[in-house]
Amino acid sequence: MTTHENGQTDQAGQTERPVALTATANNKGVDAAVAAARRVIASLLHAGDGSSAEMARIAEQLNAVADHLDQHAPAVEERMVDMWKGEGVTRHDPVTGPENAIAPPLPLAGRDDGSIEGVVVLGMPYQGPPGCVHGGVSALLLDHTLGVANHWAGVSGMTAELTLRYHRPTPLFEPLTVTGRQVSVDGRKIRTTGTISAGGKVCVSAEGLFIAKHLPRPR
């Protein structure tokens, strides 16, 4: 009988897929505060420098919030251990993490055909060209999604190469479908592909080479 990381126990040593791929946000504690912070980030960008809002007062209030958080935060080393405790999915990453205010966040779910998929709408904080997603943000989403696809397939590792092709601009304010699929495993080399699509058309495609290696978690 074998137990797989973040997965179920099988009876014959067969690789089983993880139970969960991304952490589920709740409506309390840090998740609720982070959701509010995401709203503040978007609202500040929407308001801009020409807004009639009292920005000086807002800055004072936001700095007071940050001061309060810093006063009650644990040491960095302690927080790093807390972030990586257990063997479940992380809650802090910048793509799917409900504890990270820069994460959209992107929910990802596994499919029976071995691929994974998620749908997300990106707003102004992720803008590059006018009305479109920044190419670096697309790369971030796909790098993470390909890594999660490897985890879903059962053999994962660290990114060695990521090649992207930008087929057309990726729009803001529209549902984007992000997919990933492990293609092959050859020794320690893992090859994975993925796409970002809008309206049924591929905007960005990616090919990744991963190496089956993991850094030790803080203890």
mmCIF file of the C-alpha atoms, coordinates in Angstrom:
data_MODEL
# 
_entry.id   MODEL 
# 
loop_
_atom_site.group_PDB 
_atom_site.id 
_atom_site.type_symbol 
_atom_site.label_atom_id 
_atom_site.label_alt_id 
_atom_site.label_comp_id 
_atom_site.label_asym_id 
_atom_site.label_entity_id 
_atom_site.label_seq_id 
_atom_site.pdbx_PDB_ins_code 
_atom_site.Cartn_x 
_atom_site.Cartn_y 
_atom_site.Cartn_z 
_atom_site.occupancy 
_atom_site.B_iso_or_equiv 
_atom_site.pdbx_formal_charge 
_atom_site.auth_seq_id 
_atom_site.auth_comp_id 
_atom_site.auth_asym_id 
_atom_site.auth_atom_id 
_atom_site.pdbx_PDB_model_num 
ATOM 1   C CA . MET A 1 1   ? 0.000   0.000  0.000   1.00 0.00 ? 1   MET A CA 1 
ATOM 2   C CA . THR A 1 2   ? 1.442   3.370  -1.035  1.00 0.00 ? 2   THR A CA 1 
ATOM 3   C CA . THR A 1 3   ? 0.514   6.909  -0.083  1.00 0.00 ? 3   THR A CA 1 
ATOM 4   C CA . HIS A 1 4   ? 1.274   9.673  -2.606  1.00 0.00 ? 4   HIS A CA 1 
ATOM 5   C CA . GLU A 1 5   ? 2.022   13.302 -1.774  1.00 0.00 ? 5   GLU A CA 1 
ATOM 6   C CA . ASN A 1 6   ? -1.209  15.268 -1.488  1.00 0.00 ? 6   ASN A CA 1 
ATOM 7   C CA . GLY A 1 7   ? -3.021  12.236 -2.813  1.00 0.00 ? 7   GLY A CA 1 
ATOM 8   C CA . GLN A 1 8   ? -4.851  9.077  -1.920  1.00 0.00 ? 8   GLN A CA 1 
ATOM 9   C CA . THR A 1 9   ? -3.585  5.656  -0.940  1.00 0.00 ? 9   THR A CA 1 
ATOM 10  C CA . ASP A 1 10  ? -3.509  2.988  -3.616  1.00 0.00 ? 10  ASP A CA 1 
ATOM 11  C CA . GLN A 1 11  ? -3.419  -0.771 -3.239  1.00 0.00 ? 11  GLN A CA 1 
ATOM 12  C CA . ALA A 1 12  ? -0.839  -1.776 -5.840  1.00 0.00 ? 12  ALA A CA 1 
ATOM 13  C CA . GLY A 1 13  ? 1.737   0.992  -6.037  1.00 0.00 ? 13  GLY A CA 1 
ATOM 14  C CA . GLN A 1 14  ? -0.141  2.736  -8.832  1.00 0.00 ? 14  GLN A CA 1 
ATOM 15  C CA . THR A 1 15  ? 0.229   6.492  -9.100  1.00 0.00 ? 15  THR A CA 1 
ATOM 16  C CA . GLU A 1 16  ? -2.912  8.224  -7.942  1.00 0.00 ? 16  GLU A CA 1 
ATOM 17  C CA . ARG A 1 17  ? -3.765  11.825 -8.631  1.00 0.00 ? 17  ARG A CA 1 
ATOM 18  C CA . PRO A 1 18  ? -3.842  14.449 -5.879  1.00 0.00 ? 18  PRO A CA 1 
ATOM 19  C CA . VAL A 1 19  ? -7.060  15.039 -4.009  1.00 0.00 ? 19  VAL A CA 1 
ATOM 20  C CA . ALA A 1 20  ? -6.824  18.828 -4.493  1.00 0.00 ? 20  ALA A CA 1 
ATOM 21  C CA . LEU A 1 21  ? -4.908  21.038 -6.913  1.00 0.00 ? 21  LEU A CA 1 
ATOM 22  C CA . THR A 1 22  ? -5.477  24.505 -5.485  1.00 0.00 ? 22  THR A CA 1 
ATOM 23  C CA . ALA A 1 23  ? -6.398  25.765 -2.053  1.00 0.00 ? 23  ALA A CA 1 
ATOM 24  C CA . THR A 1 24  ? -9.998  26.803 -1.538  1.00 0.00 ? 24  THR A CA 1 
ATOM 25  C CA . ALA A 1 25  ? -10.466 30.336 -0.239  1.00 0.00 ? 25  ALA A CA 1 
ATOM 26  C CA . ASN A 1 26  ? -12.784 30.930 2.673   1.00 0.00 ? 26  ASN A CA 1 
ATOM 27  C CA . ASN A 1 27  ? -14.596 34.069 3.768   1.00 0.00 ? 27  ASN A CA 1 
ATOM 28  C CA . LYS A 1 28  ? -12.767 34.654 7.028   1.00 0.00 ? 28  LYS A CA 1 
ATOM 29  C CA . GLY A 1 29  ? -9.319  35.303 8.429   1.00 0.00 ? 29  GLY A CA 1 
ATOM 30  C CA . VAL A 1 30  ? -6.428  36.070 6.125   1.00 0.00 ? 30  VAL A CA 1 
ATOM 31  C CA . ASP A 1 31  ? -8.345  34.944 3.011   1.00 0.00 ? 31  ASP A CA 1 
ATOM 32  C CA . ALA A 1 32  ? -11.027 37.571 3.600   1.00 0.00 ? 32  ALA A CA 1 
ATOM 33  C CA . ALA A 1 33  ? -8.400  40.246 4.291   1.00 0.00 ? 33  ALA A CA 1 
ATOM 34  C CA . VAL A 1 34  ? -6.471  39.317 1.153   1.00 0.00 ? 34  VAL A CA 1 
ATOM 35  C CA . ALA A 1 35  ? -9.650  39.453 -0.950  1.00 0.00 ? 35  ALA A CA 1 
ATOM 36  C CA . ALA A 1 36  ? -10.199 42.982 0.381   1.00 0.00 ? 36  ALA A CA 1 
ATOM 37  C CA . ALA A 1 37  ? -6.594  43.864 -0.473  1.00 0.00 ? 37  ALA A CA 1 
ATOM 38  C CA . ARG A 1 38  ? -7.098  42.648 -4.044  1.00 0.00 ? 38  ARG A CA 1 
ATOM 39  C CA . ARG A 1 39  ? -10.086 44.948 -4.272  1.00 0.00 ? 39  ARG A CA 1 
ATOM 40  C CA . VAL A 1 40  ? -8.015  47.876 -2.963  1.00 0.00 ? 40  VAL A CA 1 
ATOM 41  C CA . ILE A 1 41  ? -5.258  47.198 -5.529  1.00 0.00 ? 41  ILE A CA 1 
ATOM 42  C CA . ALA A 1 42  ? -7.764  47.181 -8.384  1.00 0.00 ? 42  ALA A CA 1 
ATOM 43  C CA . SER A 1 43  ? -9.642  50.198 -7.044  1.00 0.00 ? 43  SER A CA 1 
ATOM 44  C CA . LEU A 1 44  ? -6.473  52.283 -6.677  1.00 0.00 ? 44  LEU A CA 1 
ATOM 45  C CA . LEU A 1 45  ? -5.505  51.544 -10.263 1.00 0.00 ? 45  LEU A CA 1 
ATOM 46  C CA . HIS A 1 46  ? -9.034  52.288 -11.451 1.00 0.00 ? 46  HIS A CA 1 
ATOM 47  C CA . ALA A 1 47  ? -9.152  55.598 -9.573  1.00 0.00 ? 47  ALA A CA 1 
ATOM 48  C CA . GLY A 1 48  ? -5.766  56.818 -10.786 1.00 0.00 ? 48  GLY A CA 1 
ATOM 49  C CA . ASP A 1 49  ? -3.967  60.053 -10.016 1.00 0.00 ? 49  ASP A CA 1 
ATOM 50  C CA . GLY A 1 50  ? -6.789  62.202 -11.357 1.00 0.00 ? 50  GLY A CA 1 
ATOM 51  C CA . SER A 1 51  ? -9.347  60.807 -8.944  1.00 0.00 ? 51  SER A CA 1 
ATOM 52  C CA . SER A 1 52  ? -11.240 63.058 -6.560  1.00 0.00 ? 52  SER A CA 1 
ATOM 53  C CA . ALA A 1 53  ? -10.624 60.518 -3.791  1.00 0.00 ? 53  ALA A CA 1 
ATOM 54  C CA . GLU A 1 54  ? -8.618  61.759 -0.799  1.00 0.00 ? 54  GLU A CA 1 
ATOM 55  C CA . MET A 1 55  ? -5.451  59.838 -1.655  1.00 0.00 ? 55  MET A CA 1 
ATOM 56  C CA . ALA A 1 56  ? -3.385  61.293 1.183   1.00 0.00 ? 56  ALA A CA 1 
ATOM 57  C CA . ARG A 1 57  ? -5.911  60.053 3.728   1.00 0.00 ? 57  ARG A CA 1 
ATOM 58  C CA . ILE A 1 58  ? -6.151  56.686 1.974   1.00 0.00 ? 58  ILE A CA 1 
ATOM 59  C CA . ALA A 1 59  ? -2.357  56.329 2.051   1.00 0.00 ? 59  ALA A CA 1 
ATOM 60  C CA . GLU A 1 60  ? -2.364  57.089 5.778   1.00 0.00 ? 60  GLU A CA 1 
ATOM 61  C CA . GLN A 1 61  ? -5.042  54.462 6.405   1.00 0.00 ? 61  GLN A CA 1 
ATOM 62  C CA . LEU A 1 62  ? -3.280  51.835 4.319   1.00 0.00 ? 62  LEU A CA 1 
ATOM 63  C CA . ASN A 1 63  ? 0.044   52.500 6.047   1.00 0.00 ? 63  ASN A CA 1 
ATOM 64  C CA . ALA A 1 64  ? -1.708  52.122 9.399   1.00 0.00 ? 64  ALA A CA 1 
ATOM 65  C CA . VAL A 1 65  ? -3.044  48.736 8.295   1.00 0.00 ? 65  VAL A CA 1 
ATOM 66  C CA . ALA A 1 66  ? 0.438   47.665 7.163   1.00 0.00 ? 66  ALA A CA 1 
ATOM 67  C CA . ASP A 1 67  ? 1.962   48.848 10.458  1.00 0.00 ? 67  ASP A CA 1 
ATOM 68  C CA . HIS A 1 68  ? -0.600  46.822 12.408  1.00 0.00 ? 68  HIS A CA 1 
ATOM 69  C CA . LEU A 1 69  ? 0.111   43.697 10.364  1.00 0.00 ? 69  LEU A CA 1 
ATOM 70  C CA . ASP A 1 70  ? 3.890   44.105 10.721  1.00 0.00 ? 70  ASP A CA 1 
ATOM 71  C CA . GLN A 1 71  ? 3.577   44.525 14.491  1.00 0.00 ? 71  GLN A CA 1 
ATOM 72  C CA . HIS A 1 72  ? 1.724   41.216 14.798  1.00 0.00 ? 72  HIS A CA 1 
ATOM 73  C CA . ALA A 1 73  ? 3.594   39.194 12.165  1.00 0.00 ? 73  ALA A CA 1 
ATOM 74  C CA . PRO A 1 74  ? 5.901   36.306 13.146  1.00 0.00 ? 74  PRO A CA 1 
ATOM 75  C CA . ALA A 1 75  ? 9.578   36.244 12.185  1.00 0.00 ? 75  ALA A CA 1 
ATOM 76  C CA . VAL A 1 76  ? 10.215  35.598 8.486   1.00 0.00 ? 76  VAL A CA 1 
ATOM 77  C CA . GLU A 1 77  ? 11.839  32.238 9.240   1.00 0.00 ? 77  GLU A CA 1 
ATOM 78  C CA . GLU A 1 78  ? 8.832   31.163 11.290  1.00 0.00 ? 78  GLU A CA 1 
ATOM 79  C CA . ARG A 1 79  ? 6.398   32.280 8.604   1.00 0.00 ? 79  ARG A CA 1 
ATOM 80  C CA . MET A 1 80  ? 8.333   30.394 5.913   1.00 0.00 ? 80  MET A CA 1 
ATOM 81  C CA . VAL A 1 81  ? 8.019   27.183 7.934   1.00 0.00 ? 81  VAL A CA 1 
ATOM 82  C CA . ASP A 1 82  ? 4.304   27.821 8.383   1.00 0.00 ? 82  ASP A CA 1 
ATOM 83  C CA . MET A 1 83  ? 3.848   28.404 4.646   1.00 0.00 ? 83  MET A CA 1 
ATOM 84  C CA . TRP A 1 84  ? 5.354   25.044 3.780   1.00 0.00 ? 84  TRP A CA 1 
ATOM 85  C CA . LYS A 1 85  ? 4.066   22.861 6.597   1.00 0.00 ? 85  LYS A CA 1 
ATOM 86  C CA . GLY A 1 86  ? 2.262   19.668 5.671   1.00 0.00 ? 86  GLY A CA 1 
ATOM 87  C CA . GLU A 1 87  ? 2.138   18.080 2.241   1.00 0.00 ? 87  GLU A CA 1 
ATOM 88  C CA . GLY A 1 88  ? -0.983  19.749 0.859   1.00 0.00 ? 88  GLY A CA 1 
ATOM 89  C CA . VAL A 1 89  ? -1.284  22.429 -1.804  1.00 0.00 ? 89  VAL A CA 1 
ATOM 90  C CA . THR A 1 90  ? 0.237   25.808 -1.023  1.00 0.00 ? 90  THR A CA 1 
ATOM 91  C CA . ARG A 1 91  ? -1.892  28.807 -0.108  1.00 0.00 ? 91  ARG A CA 1 
ATOM 92  C CA . HIS A 1 92  ? 0.644   31.549 -0.770  1.00 0.00 ? 92  HIS A CA 1 
ATOM 93  C CA . ASP A 1 93  ? 1.725   31.269 -4.415  1.00 0.00 ? 93  ASP A CA 1 
ATOM 94  C CA . PRO A 1 94  ? 1.177   34.269 -6.753  1.00 0.00 ? 94  PRO A CA 1 
ATOM 95  C CA . VAL A 1 95  ? -1.160  32.423 -9.141  1.00 0.00 ? 95  VAL A CA 1 
ATOM 96  C CA . THR A 1 96  ? -3.626  30.320 -7.144  1.00 0.00 ? 96  THR A CA 1 
ATOM 97  C CA . GLY A 1 97  ? -2.897  31.308 -3.540  1.00 0.00 ? 97  GLY A CA 1 
ATOM 98  C CA . PRO A 1 98  ? -5.842  32.656 -1.529  1.00 0.00 ? 98  PRO A CA 1 
ATOM 99  C CA . GLU A 1 99  ? -3.329  34.184 0.915   1.00 0.00 ? 99  GLU A CA 1 
ATOM 100 C CA . ASN A 1 100 ? -1.546  36.182 -1.803  1.00 0.00 ? 100 ASN A CA 1 
ATOM 101 C CA . ALA A 1 101 ? -3.037  39.529 -2.835  1.00 0.00 ? 101 ALA A CA 1 
ATOM 102 C CA . ILE A 1 102 ? -1.263  39.535 -6.214  1.00 0.00 ? 102 ILE A CA 1 
ATOM 103 C CA . ALA A 1 103 ? -2.793  36.156 -7.180  1.00 0.00 ? 103 ALA A CA 1 
ATOM 104 C CA . PRO A 1 104 ? -5.981  36.581 -9.311  1.00 0.00 ? 104 PRO A CA 1 
ATOM 105 C CA . PRO A 1 105 ? -6.468  33.816 -7.955  1.00 0.00 ? 105 PRO A CA 1 
ATOM 106 C CA . LEU A 1 106 ? -6.712  31.148 -10.664 1.00 0.00 ? 106 LEU A CA 1 
ATOM 107 C CA . PRO A 1 107 ? -8.671  28.026 -9.628  1.00 0.00 ? 107 PRO A CA 1 
ATOM 108 C CA . LEU A 1 108 ? -7.459  24.820 -11.265 1.00 0.00 ? 108 LEU A CA 1 
ATOM 109 C CA . ALA A 1 109 ? -9.211  21.455 -11.486 1.00 0.00 ? 109 ALA A CA 1 
ATOM 110 C CA . GLY A 1 110 ? -8.140  18.110 -12.893 1.00 0.00 ? 110 GLY A CA 1 
ATOM 111 C CA . ARG A 1 111 ? -9.964  16.390 -15.733 1.00 0.00 ? 111 ARG A CA 1 
ATOM 112 C CA . ASP A 1 112 ? -10.319 12.692 -16.433 1.00 0.00 ? 112 ASP A CA 1 
ATOM 113 C CA . ASP A 1 113 ? -8.235  12.971 -19.614 1.00 0.00 ? 113 ASP A CA 1 
ATOM 114 C CA . GLY A 1 114 ? -5.194  13.897 -17.528 1.00 0.00 ? 114 GLY A CA 1 
ATOM 115 C CA . SER A 1 115 ? -5.235  17.625 -18.209 1.00 0.00 ? 115 SER A CA 1 
ATOM 116 C CA . ILE A 1 116 ? -6.075  20.461 -15.835 1.00 0.00 ? 116 ILE A CA 1 
ATOM 117 C CA . GLU A 1 117 ? -8.117  23.589 -16.463 1.00 0.00 ? 117 GLU A CA 1 
ATOM 118 C CA . GLY A 1 118 ? -9.172  26.824 -14.819 1.00 0.00 ? 118 GLY A CA 1 
ATOM 119 C CA . VAL A 1 119 ? -11.074 29.963 -15.769 1.00 0.00 ? 119 VAL A CA 1 
ATOM 120 C CA . VAL A 1 120 ? -10.134 33.436 -14.578 1.00 0.00 ? 120 VAL A CA 1 
ATOM 121 C CA . VAL A 1 121 ? -10.954 37.050 -15.401 1.00 0.00 ? 121 VAL A CA 1 
ATOM 122 C CA . LEU A 1 122 ? -8.025  39.466 -15.139 1.00 0.00 ? 122 LEU A CA 1 
ATOM 123 C CA . GLY A 1 123 ? -8.476  43.178 -14.525 1.00 0.00 ? 123 GLY A CA 1 
ATOM 124 C CA . MET A 1 124 ? -6.342  46.322 -14.672 1.00 0.00 ? 124 MET A CA 1 
ATOM 125 C CA . PRO A 1 125 ? -3.582  45.166 -12.285 1.00 0.00 ? 125 PRO A CA 1 
ATOM 126 C CA . TYR A 1 126 ? -2.524  42.622 -14.933 1.00 0.00 ? 126 TYR A CA 1 
ATOM 127 C CA . GLN A 1 127 ? -2.547  44.977 -17.930 1.00 0.00 ? 127 GLN A CA 1 
ATOM 128 C CA . GLY A 1 128 ? 0.328   45.197 -20.426 1.00 0.00 ? 128 GLY A CA 1 
ATOM 129 C CA . PRO A 1 129 ? -0.761  46.477 -23.861 1.00 0.00 ? 129 PRO A CA 1 
ATOM 130 C CA . PRO A 1 130 ? -3.957  48.585 -23.829 1.00 0.00 ? 130 PRO A CA 1 
ATOM 131 C CA . GLY A 1 131 ? -6.833  46.424 -22.616 1.00 0.00 ? 131 GLY A CA 1 
ATOM 132 C CA . CYS A 1 132 ? -4.725  43.268 -22.724 1.00 0.00 ? 132 CYS A CA 1 
ATOM 133 C CA . VAL A 1 133 ? -2.889  41.007 -20.290 1.00 0.00 ? 133 VAL A CA 1 
ATOM 134 C CA . HIS A 1 134 ? 0.834   41.624 -19.807 1.00 0.00 ? 134 HIS A CA 1 
ATOM 135 C CA . GLY A 1 135 ? 2.915   38.939 -21.521 1.00 0.00 ? 135 GLY A CA 1 
ATOM 136 C CA . GLY A 1 136 ? 4.853   38.314 -18.323 1.00 0.00 ? 136 GLY A CA 1 
ATOM 137 C CA . VAL A 1 137 ? 1.615   37.666 -16.451 1.00 0.00 ? 137 VAL A CA 1 
ATOM 138 C CA . SER A 1 138 ? 0.652   35.101 -19.094 1.00 0.00 ? 138 SER A CA 1 
ATOM 139 C CA . ALA A 1 139 ? 4.028   33.440 -18.605 1.00 0.00 ? 139 ALA A CA 1 
ATOM 140 C CA . LEU A 1 140 ? 3.494   33.368 -14.833 1.00 0.00 ? 140 LEU A CA 1 
ATOM 141 C CA . LEU A 1 141 ? 0.056   31.777 -15.177 1.00 0.00 ? 141 LEU A CA 1 
ATOM 142 C CA . LEU A 1 142 ? 1.309   29.140 -17.602 1.00 0.00 ? 142 LEU A CA 1 
ATOM 143 C CA . ASP A 1 143 ? 4.489   28.304 -15.702 1.00 0.00 ? 143 ASP A CA 1 
ATOM 144 C CA . HIS A 1 144 ? 2.454   27.622 -12.583 1.00 0.00 ? 144 HIS A CA 1 
ATOM 145 C CA . THR A 1 145 ? -0.308  25.780 -14.429 1.00 0.00 ? 145 THR A CA 1 
ATOM 146 C CA . LEU A 1 146 ? 2.167   23.479 -16.156 1.00 0.00 ? 146 LEU A CA 1 
ATOM 147 C CA . GLY A 1 147 ? 3.714   22.710 -12.788 1.00 0.00 ? 147 GLY A CA 1 
ATOM 148 C CA . VAL A 1 148 ? 0.304   21.868 -11.338 1.00 0.00 ? 148 VAL A CA 1 
ATOM 149 C CA . ALA A 1 149 ? -0.416  19.698 -14.401 1.00 0.00 ? 149 ALA A CA 1 
ATOM 150 C CA . ASN A 1 150 ? 2.705   17.691 -13.581 1.00 0.00 ? 150 ASN A CA 1 
ATOM 151 C CA . HIS A 1 151 ? 1.523   17.275 -10.014 1.00 0.00 ? 151 HIS A CA 1 
ATOM 152 C CA . TRP A 1 152 ? -1.861  16.108 -11.294 1.00 0.00 ? 152 TRP A CA 1 
ATOM 153 C CA . ALA A 1 153 ? -0.159  13.575 -13.575 1.00 0.00 ? 153 ALA A CA 1 
ATOM 154 C CA . GLY A 1 154 ? 1.906   12.197 -10.700 1.00 0.00 ? 154 GLY A CA 1 
ATOM 155 C CA . VAL A 1 155 ? 5.478   13.222 -11.593 1.00 0.00 ? 155 VAL A CA 1 
ATOM 156 C CA . SER A 1 156 ? 6.477   16.811 -10.915 1.00 0.00 ? 156 SER A CA 1 
ATOM 157 C CA . GLY A 1 157 ? 9.608   18.945 -10.744 1.00 0.00 ? 157 GLY A CA 1 
ATOM 158 C CA . MET A 1 158 ? 11.153  22.360 -11.278 1.00 0.00 ? 158 MET A CA 1 
ATOM 159 C CA . THR A 1 159 ? 11.021  24.475 -14.432 1.00 0.00 ? 159 THR A CA 1 
ATOM 160 C CA . ALA A 1 160 ? 14.126  24.186 -16.625 1.00 0.00 ? 160 ALA A CA 1 
ATOM 161 C CA . GLU A 1 161 ? 12.773  25.791 -19.814 1.00 0.00 ? 161 GLU A CA 1 
ATOM 162 C CA . LEU A 1 162 ? 9.550   27.570 -20.697 1.00 0.00 ? 162 LEU A CA 1 
ATOM 163 C CA . THR A 1 163 ? 8.841   28.487 -24.313 1.00 0.00 ? 163 THR A CA 1 
ATOM 164 C CA . LEU A 1 164 ? 5.838   30.672 -25.077 1.00 0.00 ? 164 LEU A CA 1 
ATOM 165 C CA . ARG A 1 165 ? 4.161   31.680 -28.310 1.00 0.00 ? 165 ARG A CA 1 
ATOM 166 C CA . TYR A 1 166 ? 1.850   34.686 -28.278 1.00 0.00 ? 166 TYR A CA 1 
ATOM 167 C CA . HIS A 1 167 ? -0.769  34.033 -30.941 1.00 0.00 ? 167 HIS A CA 1 
ATOM 168 C CA . ARG A 1 168 ? -2.975  37.066 -30.302 1.00 0.00 ? 168 ARG A CA 1 
ATOM 169 C CA . PRO A 1 169 ? -3.527  39.647 -27.555 1.00 0.00 ? 169 PRO A CA 1 
ATOM 170 C CA . THR A 1 170 ? -5.007  38.198 -24.374 1.00 0.00 ? 170 THR A CA 1 
ATOM 171 C CA . PRO A 1 171 ? -7.958  40.383 -23.335 1.00 0.00 ? 171 PRO A CA 1 
ATOM 172 C CA . LEU A 1 172 ? -8.663  41.822 -19.917 1.00 0.00 ? 172 LEU A CA 1 
ATOM 173 C CA . PHE A 1 173 ? -12.151 41.645 -18.378 1.00 0.00 ? 173 PHE A CA 1 
ATOM 174 C CA . GLU A 1 174 ? -13.058 38.446 -20.251 1.00 0.00 ? 174 GLU A CA 1 
ATOM 175 C CA . PRO A 1 175 ? -13.084 34.814 -19.079 1.00 0.00 ? 175 PRO A CA 1 
ATOM 176 C CA . LEU A 1 176 ? -9.750  33.181 -19.861 1.00 0.00 ? 176 LEU A CA 1 
ATOM 177 C CA . THR A 1 177 ? -9.410  29.416 -19.937 1.00 0.00 ? 177 THR A CA 1 
ATOM 178 C CA . VAL A 1 178 ? -5.994  28.201 -18.787 1.00 0.00 ? 178 VAL A CA 1 
ATOM 179 C CA . THR A 1 179 ? -5.034  24.579 -19.442 1.00 0.00 ? 179 THR A CA 1 
ATOM 180 C CA . GLY A 1 180 ? -2.073  22.301 -18.837 1.00 0.00 ? 180 GLY A CA 1 
ATOM 181 C CA . ARG A 1 181 ? -1.167  18.723 -19.710 1.00 0.00 ? 181 ARG A CA 1 
ATOM 182 C CA . GLN A 1 182 ? 1.865   16.553 -19.052 1.00 0.00 ? 182 GLN A CA 1 
ATOM 183 C CA . VAL A 1 183 ? 3.075   15.127 -22.374 1.00 0.00 ? 183 VAL A CA 1 
ATOM 184 C CA . SER A 1 184 ? 5.954   12.823 -21.479 1.00 0.00 ? 184 SER A CA 1 
ATOM 185 C CA . VAL A 1 185 ? 8.404   11.718 -18.803 1.00 0.00 ? 185 VAL A CA 1 
ATOM 186 C CA . ASP A 1 186 ? 11.893  10.563 -19.814 1.00 0.00 ? 186 ASP A CA 1 
ATOM 187 C CA . GLY A 1 187 ? 13.985  9.821  -16.766 1.00 0.00 ? 187 GLY A CA 1 
ATOM 188 C CA . ARG A 1 188 ? 14.103  13.076 -14.816 1.00 0.00 ? 188 ARG A CA 1 
ATOM 189 C CA . LYS A 1 189 ? 12.920  15.138 -17.799 1.00 0.00 ? 189 LYS A CA 1 
ATOM 190 C CA . ILE A 1 190 ? 9.243   16.075 -17.840 1.00 0.00 ? 190 ILE A CA 1 
ATOM 191 C CA . ARG A 1 191 ? 7.612   17.783 -20.823 1.00 0.00 ? 191 ARG A CA 1 
ATOM 192 C CA . THR A 1 192 ? 4.362   19.663 -20.434 1.00 0.00 ? 192 THR A CA 1 
ATOM 193 C CA . THR A 1 193 ? 2.183   21.938 -22.572 1.00 0.00 ? 193 THR A CA 1 
ATOM 194 C CA . GLY A 1 194 ? -0.497  24.512 -21.876 1.00 0.00 ? 194 GLY A CA 1 
ATOM 195 C CA . THR A 1 195 ? -2.596  27.313 -23.303 1.00 0.00 ? 195 THR A CA 1 
ATOM 196 C CA . ILE A 1 196 ? -4.493  30.462 -22.421 1.00 0.00 ? 196 ILE A CA 1 
ATOM 197 C CA . SER A 1 197 ? -7.634  30.931 -24.517 1.00 0.00 ? 197 SER A CA 1 
ATOM 198 C CA . ALA A 1 198 ? -10.364 33.541 -24.824 1.00 0.00 ? 198 ALA A CA 1 
ATOM 199 C CA . GLY A 1 199 ? -13.627 33.007 -26.656 1.00 0.00 ? 199 GLY A CA 1 
ATOM 200 C CA . GLY A 1 200 ? -12.467 29.589 -27.820 1.00 0.00 ? 200 GLY A CA 1 
ATOM 201 C CA . LYS A 1 201 ? -9.297  30.970 -29.481 1.00 0.00 ? 201 LYS A CA 1 
ATOM 202 C CA . VAL A 1 202 ? -5.787  30.316 -28.216 1.00 0.00 ? 202 VAL A CA 1 
ATOM 203 C CA . CYS A 1 203 ? -4.032  33.510 -27.153 1.00 0.00 ? 203 CYS A CA 1 
ATOM 204 C CA . VAL A 1 204 ? -0.850  32.009 -25.689 1.00 0.00 ? 204 VAL A CA 1 
ATOM 205 C CA . SER A 1 205 ? 0.609   28.524 -25.883 1.00 0.00 ? 205 SER A CA 1 
ATOM 206 C CA . ALA A 1 206 ? 3.485   27.129 -23.850 1.00 0.00 ? 206 ALA A CA 1 
ATOM 207 C CA . GLU A 1 207 ? 5.884   24.205 -23.877 1.00 0.00 ? 207 GLU A CA 1 
ATOM 208 C CA . GLY A 1 208 ? 7.808   23.460 -20.709 1.00 0.00 ? 208 GLY A CA 1 
ATOM 209 C CA . LEU A 1 209 ? 10.708  21.245 -19.732 1.00 0.00 ? 209 LEU A CA 1 
ATOM 210 C CA . PHE A 1 210 ? 10.778  20.329 -16.055 1.00 0.00 ? 210 PHE A CA 1 
ATOM 211 C CA . ILE A 1 211 ? 13.350  18.387 -14.058 1.00 0.00 ? 211 ILE A CA 1 
ATOM 212 C CA . ALA A 1 212 ? 12.127  15.940 -11.410 1.00 0.00 ? 212 ALA A CA 1 
ATOM 213 C CA . LYS A 1 213 ? 13.751  17.695 -8.481  1.00 0.00 ? 213 LYS A CA 1 
ATOM 214 C CA . HIS A 1 214 ? 12.372  19.551 -5.471  1.00 0.00 ? 214 HIS A CA 1 
ATOM 215 C CA . LEU A 1 215 ? 13.949  21.948 -3.009  1.00 0.00 ? 215 LEU A CA 1 
ATOM 216 C CA . PRO A 1 216 ? 13.648  20.974 0.661   1.00 0.00 ? 216 PRO A CA 1 
ATOM 217 C CA . ARG A 1 217 ? 10.828  22.646 2.565   1.00 0.00 ? 217 ARG A CA 1 
ATOM 218 C CA . PRO A 1 218 ? 11.754  24.945 5.448   1.00 0.00 ? 218 PRO A CA 1 
ATOM 219 C CA . ARG A 1 219 ? 11.723  23.110 8.766   1.00 0.00 ? 219 ARG A CA 1 
# 
